[in-house]
Amino acid sequence: MITRILNADAEALACARDLIGKGDVVAFHTETVYGLGANAFDEAAIAKIFALKGRPSDNPLIAHVHRAYNISKLIDNEPAYAAKLREAFLPGPLTMVYPSTGKVSALVSCGLNTLAIRVPSSPTAQAFLRAVDLPIAAPSANLSKHVSPVAAKHVYDDFCGRIPLILDGGACEGGIESTVLDCTGEVPVVLRAGLVTREMIASVAGACGVYEKRAGEKPKSPGMAYRHYSPKCRTAYYTDAEEAKRRYREEESAGGKPYILCAENAVPDGDFRVLDLGSAPEQMANRLYALLRQGENATLLIAIEPRLRGGVMEGVLNRFMRAFGRDTDEA
């Protein structure tokens, strides 16, 4: 199979529509990361996504729709606060989980009675979704557990010869996946942190909780279980910069080529190879996955944990720590 990377012009969109109609998988740009999409009503096509990624069968997908799509076809109930949140934040990097009508393939939600829906703001994504006029189920367009893709080349590196088309919208501005919000209860609950923060949600909905996963519980949304976002190289993780520098010198003395990934305020003095995340939370979110991919050129990628907390940093730290295997709730 030849994998083509095309800008989302009329010809490419017609090709994408035909491929989706035939049960194929198409990768597409969003404002957060690239997605690997298929017709959410087509069970065989959804199964193809899981097989291509090597994705665990209990890790749900998100249904992406264009801004004019009538989601009442797909959901059973929408609380008043959810309608306010849609008006405030969509299109944008927010995924909302509702009771499902069961119309899409059961594989999308891995047998749960809920459905995660997202309206991306990327013009490329919107053009693609309007062209197919279907809910497109999509996880991030990377091999399972690998670093999420924020450029078309990242998708190509993982799936060259395995998918027919990548709709190129350039670099992803957001840089980390969408916030996932459970809207099935009286109060919205964050299942996965992202660029739309708990504080932002509470300011519109009046309140917002944060979900705590219990041992052995089935994931309610993507990103809640399993090690994610992992670079294909050896890694080490430190909260102390001096310890990170010592490890760097040890690796270098052994003939290796180490890199240090850290926030701007932790960049060490001296002749170190540094991958600089920047200083602001939004900047760190934007740079994280691209730098993790770049860091795969190292013999050892050494992380220094950022010190900032709260807001967007909750999402950044979630991905940062999972990339280096630091979460204790991993299945």
Contacts in CASP RR format, 6 or more apart in sequence:
PFRMAT RR
TARGET T0000
AUTHOR 0000-0000-0000
METHOD contacts of the structure
MODEL  1
MITRILNADAEALACARDLIGKGDVVAFHTETVYGLGANAFDEAAIAKIF
ALKGRPSDNPLIAHVHRAYNISKLIDNEPAYAAKLREAFLPGPLTMVYPS
TGKVSALVSCGLNTLAIRVPSSPTAQAFLRAVDLPIAAPSANLSKHVSPV
AAKHVYDDFCGRIPLILDGGACEGGIESTVLDCTGEVPVVLRAGLVTREM
IASVAGACGVYEKRAGEKPKSPGMAYRHYSPKCRTAYYTDAEEAKRRYRE
EESAGGKPYILCAENAVPDGDFRVLDLGSAPEQMANRLYALLRQGENATL
LIAIEPRLRGGVMEGVLNRFMRAFGRDTDEA
1 161 0 8 1.000
1 162 0 8 1.000
1 163 0 8 1.000
1 164 0 8 1.000
2 161 0 8 1.000
2 164 0 8 1.000
3 156 0 8 1.000
3 159 0 8 1.000
3 160 0 8 1.000
3 161 0 8 1.000
3 162 0 8 1.000
3 163 0 8 1.000
3 164 0 8 1.000
3 165 0 8 1.000
3 166 0 8 1.000
4 164 0 8 1.000
4 165 0 8 1.000
4 166 0 8 1.000
5 152 0 8 1.000
5 156 0 8 1.000
5 166 0 8 1.000
5 168 0 8 1.000
6 12 0 8 1.000
6 15 0 8 1.000
6 165 0 8 1.000
6 166 0 8 1.000
6 167 0 8 1.000
6 168 0 8 1.000
7 167 0 8 1.000
7 168 0 8 1.000
7 169 0 8 1.000
8 16 0 8 1.000
8 28 0 8 1.000
8 29 0 8 1.000
8 123 0 8 1.000
8 124 0 8 1.000
8 127 0 8 1.000
8 128 0 8 1.000
8 167 0 8 1.000
8 168 0 8 1.000
8 169 0 8 1.000
12 165 0 8 1.000
12 167 0 8 1.000
13 127 0 8 1.000
13 128 0 8 1.000
13 131 0 8 1.000
13 167 0 8 1.000
14 131 0 8 1.000
15 165 0 8 1.000
16 26 0 8 1.000
16 28 0 8 1.000
16 128 0 8 1.000
16 131 0 8 1.000
16 132 0 8 1.000
16 165 0 8 1.000
16 167 0 8 1.000
17 131 0 8 1.000
17 132 0 8 1.000
19 25 0 8 1.000
19 26 0 8 1.000
19 164 0 8 1.000
19 165 0 8 1.000
20 26 0 8 1.000
20 37 0 8 1.000
20 38 0 8 1.000
20 39 0 8 1.000
20 45 0 8 1.000
20 132 0 8 1.000
20 134 0 8 1.000
20 136 0 8 1.000
21 39 0 8 1.000
21 42 0 8 1.000
21 132 0 8 1.000
23 38 0 8 1.000
23 39 0 8 1.000
23 42 0 8 1.000
23 44 0 8 1.000
23 45 0 8 1.000
23 48 0 8 1.000
24 38 0 8 1.000
24 45 0 8 1.000
24 48 0 8 1.000
24 163 0 8 1.000
24 164 0 8 1.000
24 165 0 8 1.000
25 36 0 8 1.000
25 37 0 8 1.000
25 38 0 8 1.000
25 45 0 8 1.000
25 48 0 8 1.000
25 49 0 8 1.000
25 52 0 8 1.000
25 163 0 8 1.000
25 164 0 8 1.000
26 37 0 8 1.000
26 38 0 8 1.000
26 128 0 8 1.000
26 163 0 8 1.000
26 164 0 8 1.000
26 165 0 8 1.000
26 166 0 8 1.000
26 167 0 8 1.000
27 34 0 8 1.000
27 35 0 8 1.000
27 36 0 8 1.000
27 37 0 8 1.000
27 141 0 8 1.000
27 152 0 8 1.000
27 155 0 8 1.000
27 159 0 8 1.000
27 163 0 8 1.000
27 165 0 8 1.000
27 166 0 8 1.000
27 167 0 8 1.000
28 34 0 8 1.000
28 35 0 8 1.000
28 37 0 8 1.000
28 124 0 8 1.000
28 125 0 8 1.000
28 128 0 8 1.000
28 136 0 8 1.000
28 138 0 8 1.000
28 141 0 8 1.000
28 166 0 8 1.000
28 167 0 8 1.000
29 35 0 8 1.000
29 122 0 8 1.000
29 124 0 8 1.000
29 125 0 8 1.000
29 152 0 8 1.000
29 167 0 8 1.000
29 168 0 8 1.000
29 169 0 8 1.000
29 170 0 8 1.000
29 172 0 8 1.000
30 64 0 8 1.000
30 120 0 8 1.000
30 122 0 8 1.000
30 124 0 8 1.000
30 125 0 8 1.000
30 172 0 8 1.000
31 92 0 8 1.000
31 93 0 8 1.000
31 120 0 8 1.000
31 121 0 8 1.000
31 122 0 8 1.000
31 125 0 8 1.000
31 172 0 8 1.000
31 173 0 8 1.000
31 174 0 8 1.000
32 93 0 8 1.000
32 120 0 8 1.000
32 172 0 8 1.000
32 174 0 8 1.000
32 175 0 8 1.000
32 176 0 8 1.000
32 177 0 8 1.000
32 178 0 8 1.000
32 195 0 8 1.000
33 140 0 8 1.000
33 141 0 8 1.000
33 148 0 8 1.000
33 149 0 8 1.000
33 150 0 8 1.000
33 172 0 8 1.000
33 175 0 8 1.000
33 176 0 8 1.000
33 177 0 8 1.000
33 289 0 8 1.000
34 140 0 8 1.000
34 141 0 8 1.000
34 142 0 8 1.000
34 148 0 8 1.000
34 149 0 8 1.000
34 150 0 8 1.000
34 151 0 8 1.000
34 152 0 8 1.000
34 154 0 8 1.000
34 155 0 8 1.000
34 166 0 8 1.000
34 172 0 8 1.000
35 138 0 8 1.000
35 139 0 8 1.000
35 140 0 8 1.000
35 141 0 8 1.000
35 149 0 8 1.000
35 155 0 8 1.000
36 49 0 8 1.000
36 52 0 8 1.000
36 53 0 8 1.000
36 138 0 8 1.000
36 139 0 8 1.000
36 140 0 8 1.000
36 141 0 8 1.000
36 142 0 8 1.000
36 155 0 8 1.000
36 159 0 8 1.000
36 163 0 8 1.000
37 49 0 8 1.000
37 64 0 8 1.000
37 136 0 8 1.000
37 137 0 8 1.000
37 138 0 8 1.000
37 141 0 8 1.000
38 45 0 8 1.000
38 46 0 8 1.000
38 48 0 8 1.000
38 49 0 8 1.000
38 136 0 8 1.000
38 137 0 8 1.000
38 138 0 8 1.000
39 45 0 8 1.000
39 46 0 8 1.000
39 132 0 8 1.000
39 134 0 8 1.000
39 135 0 8 1.000
39 136 0 8 1.000
39 137 0 8 1.000
40 46 0 8 1.000
40 61 0 8 1.000
40 63 0 8 1.000
40 104 0 8 1.000
40 105 0 8 1.000
40 108 0 8 1.000
40 134 0 8 1.000
40 135 0 8 1.000
40 136 0 8 1.000
40 137 0 8 1.000
41 103 0 8 1.000
41 104 0 8 1.000
41 105 0 8 1.000
41 134 0 8 1.000
41 135 0 8 1.000
42 105 0 8 1.000
43 105 0 8 1.000
43 106 0 8 1.000
43 107 0 8 1.000
46 61 0 8 1.000
46 105 0 8 1.000
46 107 0 8 1.000
46 108 0 8 1.000
46 137 0 8 1.000
47 107 0 8 1.000
49 55 0 8 1.000
49 61 0 8 1.000
49 137 0 8 1.000
49 138 0 8 1.000
49 139 0 8 1.000
50 57 0 8 1.000
50 107 0 8 1.000
52 159 0 8 1.000
52 162 0 8 1.000
52 163 0 8 1.000
53 139 0 8 1.000
53 142 0 8 1.000
53 143 0 8 1.000
53 144 0 8 1.000
54 143 0 8 1.000
54 144 0 8 1.000
55 139 0 8 1.000
55 144 0 8 1.000
56 144 0 8 1.000
56 225 0 8 1.000
56 226 0 8 1.000
57 110 0 8 1.000
58 110 0 8 1.000
58 218 0 8 1.000
58 219 0 8 1.000
58 225 0 8 1.000
59 110 0 8 1.000
59 139 0 8 1.000
59 219 0 8 1.000
59 222 0 8 1.000
59 223 0 8 1.000
59 225 0 8 1.000
59 226 0 8 1.000
60 108 0 8 1.000
60 109 0 8 1.000
60 110 0 8 1.000
60 112 0 8 1.000
60 116 0 8 1.000
60 219 0 8 1.000
60 220 0 8 1.000
60 221 0 8 1.000
60 222 0 8 1.000
61 107 0 8 1.000
61 108 0 8 1.000
61 109 0 8 1.000
61 116 0 8 1.000
61 137 0 8 1.000
61 138 0 8 1.000
61 139 0 8 1.000
61 222 0 8 1.000
62 95 0 8 1.000
62 116 0 8 1.000
62 117 0 8 1.000
62 118 0 8 1.000
62 137 0 8 1.000
62 138 0 8 1.000
62 139 0 8 1.000
62 178 0 8 1.000
62 180 0 8 1.000
62 222 0 8 1.000
63 74 0 8 1.000
63 104 0 8 1.000
63 108 0 8 1.000
63 115 0 8 1.000
63 116 0 8 1.000
63 117 0 8 1.000
63 118 0 8 1.000
63 135 0 8 1.000
63 136 0 8 1.000
63 137 0 8 1.000
64 117 0 8 1.000
64 118 0 8 1.000
64 119 0 8 1.000
64 120 0 8 1.000
64 125 0 8 1.000
64 129 0 8 1.000
64 135 0 8 1.000
64 136 0 8 1.000
64 137 0 8 1.000
64 138 0 8 1.000
65 71 0 8 1.000
65 74 0 8 1.000
65 117 0 8 1.000
65 118 0 8 1.000
65 119 0 8 1.000
65 129 0 8 1.000
65 135 0 8 1.000
65 136 0 8 1.000
66 119 0 8 1.000
66 126 0 8 1.000
66 129 0 8 1.000
66 130 0 8 1.000
66 133 0 8 1.000
67 90 0 8 1.000
67 91 0 8 1.000
67 119 0 8 1.000
67 126 0 8 1.000
68 130 0 8 1.000
69 119 0 8 1.000
69 129 0 8 1.000
69 133 0 8 1.000
69 135 0 8 1.000
71 78 0 8 1.000
71 98 0 8 1.000
71 117 0 8 1.000
72 78 0 8 1.000
73 101 0 8 1.000
73 103 0 8 1.000
74 98 0 8 1.000
74 100 0 8 1.000
74 101 0 8 1.000
74 102 0 8 1.000
74 103 0 8 1.000
74 104 0 8 1.000
74 115 0 8 1.000
74 117 0 8 1.000
74 135 0 8 1.000
75 98 0 8 1.000
75 99 0 8 1.000
75 100 0 8 1.000
75 101 0 8 1.000
75 115 0 8 1.000
75 117 0 8 1.000
76 98 0 8 1.000
76 99 0 8 1.000
76 100 0 8 1.000
76 101 0 8 1.000
77 98 0 8 1.000
77 99 0 8 1.000
78 98 0 8 1.000
78 183 0 8 1.000
79 183 0 8 1.000
79 185 0 8 1.000
79 186 0 8 1.000
81 183 0 8 1.000
81 187 0 8 1.000
81 188 0 8 1.000
81 204 0 8 1.000
81 205 0 8 1.000
81 206 0 8 1.000
82 96 0 8 1.000
82 98 0 8 1.000
82 183 0 8 1.000
82 188 0 8 1.000
84 204 0 8 1.000
84 205 0 8 1.000
85 94 0 8 1.000
85 96 0 8 1.000
85 181 0 8 1.000
85 183 0 8 1.000
85 188 0 8 1.000
85 201 0 8 1.000
85 204 0 8 1.000
85 205 0 8 1.000
86 96 0 8 1.000
86 119 0 8 1.000
88 204 0 8 1.000
89 196 0 8 1.000
89 200 0 8 1.000
89 204 0 8 1.000
90 119 0 8 1.000
90 121 0 8 1.000
91 119 0 8 1.000
91 120 0 8 1.000
91 121 0 8 1.000
91 126 0 8 1.000
92 118 0 8 1.000
92 119 0 8 1.000
92 120 0 8 1.000
92 121 0 8 1.000
92 178 0 8 1.000
92 196 0 8 1.000
93 120 0 8 1.000
93 121 0 8 1.000
93 174 0 8 1.000
93 177 0 8 1.000
93 178 0 8 1.000
93 179 0 8 1.000
93 194 0 8 1.000
93 195 0 8 1.000
93 196 0 8 1.000
94 118 0 8 1.000
94 178 0 8 1.000
94 179 0 8 1.000
94 181 0 8 1.000
94 196 0 8 1.000
95 116 0 8 1.000
95 117 0 8 1.000
95 118 0 8 1.000
95 178 0 8 1.000
95 179 0 8 1.000
95 180 0 8 1.000
95 181 0 8 1.000
95 192 0 8 1.000
95 221 0 8 1.000
96 116 0 8 1.000
96 117 0 8 1.000
96 118 0 8 1.000
96 181 0 8 1.000
96 183 0 8 1.000
97 114 0 8 1.000
97 115 0 8 1.000
97 116 0 8 1.000
97 117 0 8 1.000
97 180 0 8 1.000
97 181 0 8 1.000
97 182 0 8 1.000
97 183 0 8 1.000
97 184 0 8 1.000
97 191 0 8 1.000
97 220 0 8 1.000
97 221 0 8 1.000
98 114 0 8 1.000
98 115 0 8 1.000
98 117 0 8 1.000
98 183 0 8 1.000
98 184 0 8 1.000
99 113 0 8 1.000
99 114 0 8 1.000
99 115 0 8 1.000
99 184 0 8 1.000
100 109 0 8 1.000
100 112 0 8 1.000
100 113 0 8 1.000
100 114 0 8 1.000
100 115 0 8 1.000
101 115 0 8 1.000
102 113 0 8 1.000
102 115 0 8 1.000
104 115 0 8 1.000
104 135 0 8 1.000
104 137 0 8 1.000
105 137 0 8 1.000
108 115 0 8 1.000
108 137 0 8 1.000
109 115 0 8 1.000
109 116 0 8 1.000
110 218 0 8 1.000
110 219 0 8 1.000
112 218 0 8 1.000
112 220 0 8 1.000
114 182 0 8 1.000
114 184 0 8 1.000
114 220 0 8 1.000
116 180 0 8 1.000
116 221 0 8 1.000
116 222 0 8 1.000
117 135 0 8 1.000
118 178 0 8 1.000
120 126 0 8 1.000
120 129 0 8 1.000
122 169 0 8 1.000
122 172 0 8 1.000
123 169 0 8 1.000
124 167 0 8 1.000
124 168 0 8 1.000
124 169 0 8 1.000
124 170 0 8 1.000
128 136 0 8 1.000
128 167 0 8 1.000
129 136 0 8 1.000
139 222 0 8 1.000
140 148 0 8 1.000
140 149 0 8 1.000
140 177 0 8 1.000
141 149 0 8 1.000
141 154 0 8 1.000
141 155 0 8 1.000
141 158 0 8 1.000
141 159 0 8 1.000
141 166 0 8 1.000
142 148 0 8 1.000
142 149 0 8 1.000
142 154 0 8 1.000
142 155 0 8 1.000
142 158 0 8 1.000
143 158 0 8 1.000
143 159 0 8 1.000
144 226 0 8 1.000
145 226 0 8 1.000
145 227 0 8 1.000
145 228 0 8 1.000
145 229 0 8 1.000
145 230 0 8 1.000
146 158 0 8 1.000
146 229 0 8 1.000
146 230 0 8 1.000
146 231 0 8 1.000
146 232 0 8 1.000
147 154 0 8 1.000
147 229 0 8 1.000
147 230 0 8 1.000
147 231 0 8 1.000
147 289 0 8 1.000
147 292 0 8 1.000
147 293 0 8 1.000
147 296 0 8 1.000
147 323 0 8 1.000
148 175 0 8 1.000
148 176 0 8 1.000
148 177 0 8 1.000
148 228 0 8 1.000
148 229 0 8 1.000
148 289 0 8 1.000
148 319 0 8 1.000
149 155 0 8 1.000
149 158 0 8 1.000
149 289 0 8 1.000
150 171 0 8 1.000
150 172 0 8 1.000
150 174 0 8 1.000
150 175 0 8 1.000
150 289 0 8 1.000
150 290 0 8 1.000
151 170 0 8 1.000
151 171 0 8 1.000
151 172 0 8 1.000
151 290 0 8 1.000
152 166 0 8 1.000
152 168 0 8 1.000
152 169 0 8 1.000
152 170 0 8 1.000
154 289 0 8 1.000
154 293 0 8 1.000
155 166 0 8 1.000
156 166 0 8 1.000
159 166 0 8 1.000
171 290 0 8 1.000
173 286 0 8 1.000
174 195 0 8 1.000
174 282 0 8 1.000
174 285 0 8 1.000
174 286 0 8 1.000
175 285 0 8 1.000
175 286 0 8 1.000
175 287 0 8 1.000
175 288 0 8 1.000
175 289 0 8 1.000
175 290 0 8 1.000
176 194 0 8 1.000
176 195 0 8 1.000
176 285 0 8 1.000
176 288 0 8 1.000
176 289 0 8 1.000
176 315 0 8 1.000
176 316 0 8 1.000
176 319 0 8 1.000
177 192 0 8 1.000
177 194 0 8 1.000
177 222 0 8 1.000
177 223 0 8 1.000
177 319 0 8 1.000
178 192 0 8 1.000
178 194 0 8 1.000
178 195 0 8 1.000
178 196 0 8 1.000
179 190 0 8 1.000
179 192 0 8 1.000
179 193 0 8 1.000
179 194 0 8 1.000
179 195 0 8 1.000
179 196 0 8 1.000
179 197 0 8 1.000
179 201 0 8 1.000
180 190 0 8 1.000
180 191 0 8 1.000
180 192 0 8 1.000
180 221 0 8 1.000
180 222 0 8 1.000
180 223 0 8 1.000
181 188 0 8 1.000
181 189 0 8 1.000
181 190 0 8 1.000
181 191 0 8 1.000
181 196 0 8 1.000
181 201 0 8 1.000
181 208 0 8 1.000
182 188 0 8 1.000
182 189 0 8 1.000
182 190 0 8 1.000
182 191 0 8 1.000
182 211 0 8 1.000
182 220 0 8 1.000
182 221 0 8 1.000
187 205 0 8 1.000
187 207 0 8 1.000
187 208 0 8 1.000
187 209 0 8 1.000
188 201 0 8 1.000
188 205 0 8 1.000
188 207 0 8 1.000
188 208 0 8 1.000
188 209 0 8 1.000
189 208 0 8 1.000
189 209 0 8 1.000
189 210 0 8 1.000
189 211 0 8 1.000
190 198 0 8 1.000
190 201 0 8 1.000
190 208 0 8 1.000
190 209 0 8 1.000
190 210 0 8 1.000
190 211 0 8 1.000
191 211 0 8 1.000
191 220 0 8 1.000
191 221 0 8 1.000
191 224 0 8 1.000
192 221 0 8 1.000
192 222 0 8 1.000
192 223 0 8 1.000
192 224 0 8 1.000
192 315 0 8 1.000
192 318 0 8 1.000
193 311 0 8 1.000
193 314 0 8 1.000
193 315 0 8 1.000
193 318 0 8 1.000
194 285 0 8 1.000
194 312 0 8 1.000
194 314 0 8 1.000
194 315 0 8 1.000
194 318 0 8 1.000
195 282 0 8 1.000
195 285 0 8 1.000
195 312 0 8 1.000
195 315 0 8 1.000
197 310 0 8 1.000
197 311 0 8 1.000
197 312 0 8 1.000
197 314 0 8 1.000
198 208 0 8 1.000
198 209 0 8 1.000
198 210 0 8 1.000
198 311 0 8 1.000
198 314 0 8 1.000
199 208 0 8 1.000
199 311 0 8 1.000
201 208 0 8 1.000
202 208 0 8 1.000
202 209 0 8 1.000
211 220 0 8 1.000
211 224 0 8 1.000
213 219 0 8 1.000
213 224 0 8 1.000
213 225 0 8 1.000
213 329 0 8 1.000
215 329 0 8 1.000
216 331 0 8 1.000
219 225 0 8 1.000
225 329 0 8 1.000
225 330 0 8 1.000
225 331 0 8 1.000
226 330 0 8 1.000
226 331 0 8 1.000
227 322 0 8 1.000
227 325 0 8 1.000
227 327 0 8 1.000
227 330 0 8 1.000
228 319 0 8 1.000
228 322 0 8 1.000
228 323 0 8 1.000
229 289 0 8 1.000
229 292 0 8 1.000
229 319 0 8 1.000
229 322 0 8 1.000
229 323 0 8 1.000
230 322 0 8 1.000
230 323 0 8 1.000
230 324 0 8 1.000
230 325 0 8 1.000
231 292 0 8 1.000
231 293 0 8 1.000
231 295 0 8 1.000
231 296 0 8 1.000
231 301 0 8 1.000
231 323 0 8 1.000
232 296 0 8 1.000
233 295 0 8 1.000
233 296 0 8 1.000
233 297 0 8 1.000
233 298 0 8 1.000
233 299 0 8 1.000
233 300 0 8 1.000
233 301 0 8 1.000
234 299 0 8 1.000
234 300 0 8 1.000
234 301 0 8 1.000
235 300 0 8 1.000
235 301 0 8 1.000
235 302 0 8 1.000
235 303 0 8 1.000
235 323 0 8 1.000
235 324 0 8 1.000
235 325 0 8 1.000
236 244 0 8 1.000
236 247 0 8 1.000
236 300 0 8 1.000
236 301 0 8 1.000
236 302 0 8 1.000
236 303 0 8 1.000
236 324 0 8 1.000
237 302 0 8 1.000
237 303 0 8 1.000
237 305 0 8 1.000
237 321 0 8 1.000
237 324 0 8 1.000
237 325 0 8 1.000
237 326 0 8 1.000
238 244 0 8 1.000
238 247 0 8 1.000
238 302 0 8 1.000
238 303 0 8 1.000
238 304 0 8 1.000
238 305 0 8 1.000
239 304 0 8 1.000
239 305 0 8 1.000
240 304 0 8 1.000
241 262 0 8 1.000
241 266 0 8 1.000
241 268 0 8 1.000
241 304 0 8 1.000
244 260 0 8 1.000
244 262 0 8 1.000
244 268 0 8 1.000
244 302 0 8 1.000
244 303 0 8 1.000
244 304 0 8 1.000
245 260 0 8 1.000
245 268 0 8 1.000
245 272 0 8 1.000
247 258 0 8 1.000
247 300 0 8 1.000
247 302 0 8 1.000
248 258 0 8 1.000
248 260 0 8 1.000
248 272 0 8 1.000
248 300 0 8 1.000
248 302 0 8 1.000
251 257 0 8 1.000
251 258 0 8 1.000
251 299 0 8 1.000
251 300 0 8 1.000
251 302 0 8 1.000
252 258 0 8 1.000
255 299 0 8 1.000
256 299 0 8 1.000
256 300 0 8 1.000
257 273 0 8 1.000
257 297 0 8 1.000
257 298 0 8 1.000
257 299 0 8 1.000
257 300 0 8 1.000
258 273 0 8 1.000
258 298 0 8 1.000
258 299 0 8 1.000
258 300 0 8 1.000
258 301 0 8 1.000
258 302 0 8 1.000
259 273 0 8 1.000
259 274 0 8 1.000
259 275 0 8 1.000
259 295 0 8 1.000
259 297 0 8 1.000
259 298 0 8 1.000
259 300 0 8 1.000
259 301 0 8 1.000
259 302 0 8 1.000
260 267 0 8 1.000
260 268 0 8 1.000
260 272 0 8 1.000
260 273 0 8 1.000
260 274 0 8 1.000
260 275 0 8 1.000
260 302 0 8 1.000
260 303 0 8 1.000
260 304 0 8 1.000
261 274 0 8 1.000
261 275 0 8 1.000
261 277 0 8 1.000
261 291 0 8 1.000
261 292 0 8 1.000
261 295 0 8 1.000
261 301 0 8 1.000
261 302 0 8 1.000
261 303 0 8 1.000
261 304 0 8 1.000
262 268 0 8 1.000
262 274 0 8 1.000
262 275 0 8 1.000
262 276 0 8 1.000
262 277 0 8 1.000
262 303 0 8 1.000
262 304 0 8 1.000
262 306 0 8 1.000
263 276 0 8 1.000
263 277 0 8 1.000
263 278 0 8 1.000
263 279 0 8 1.000
263 284 0 8 1.000
263 304 0 8 1.000
263 306 0 8 1.000
263 307 0 8 1.000
263 308 0 8 1.000
264 276 0 8 1.000
264 277 0 8 1.000
264 278 0 8 1.000
264 279 0 8 1.000
265 279 0 8 1.000
265 307 0 8 1.000
266 304 0 8 1.000
266 306 0 8 1.000
266 307 0 8 1.000
267 274 0 8 1.000
267 276 0 8 1.000
268 274 0 8 1.000
273 298 0 8 1.000
275 291 0 8 1.000
275 294 0 8 1.000
275 295 0 8 1.000
276 287 0 8 1.000
276 291 0 8 1.000
277 283 0 8 1.000
277 284 0 8 1.000
277 287 0 8 1.000
277 288 0 8 1.000
277 291 0 8 1.000
277 306 0 8 1.000
278 284 0 8 1.000
278 287 0 8 1.000
281 308 0 8 1.000
281 310 0 8 1.000
281 311 0 8 1.000
281 312 0 8 1.000
281 313 0 8 1.000
281 316 0 8 1.000
282 312 0 8 1.000
284 306 0 8 1.000
284 308 0 8 1.000
284 313 0 8 1.000
284 316 0 8 1.000
285 312 0 8 1.000
285 315 0 8 1.000
285 316 0 8 1.000
288 316 0 8 1.000
288 319 0 8 1.000
288 320 0 8 1.000
289 319 0 8 1.000
292 301 0 8 1.000
292 323 0 8 1.000
295 301 0 8 1.000
303 320 0 8 1.000
303 323 0 8 1.000
303 324 0 8 1.000
305 317 0 8 1.000
305 320 0 8 1.000
305 321 0 8 1.000
306 313 0 8 1.000
306 316 0 8 1.000
306 317 0 8 1.000
306 320 0 8 1.000
309 317 0 8 1.000
321 327 0 8 1.000
322 330 0 8 1.000
END
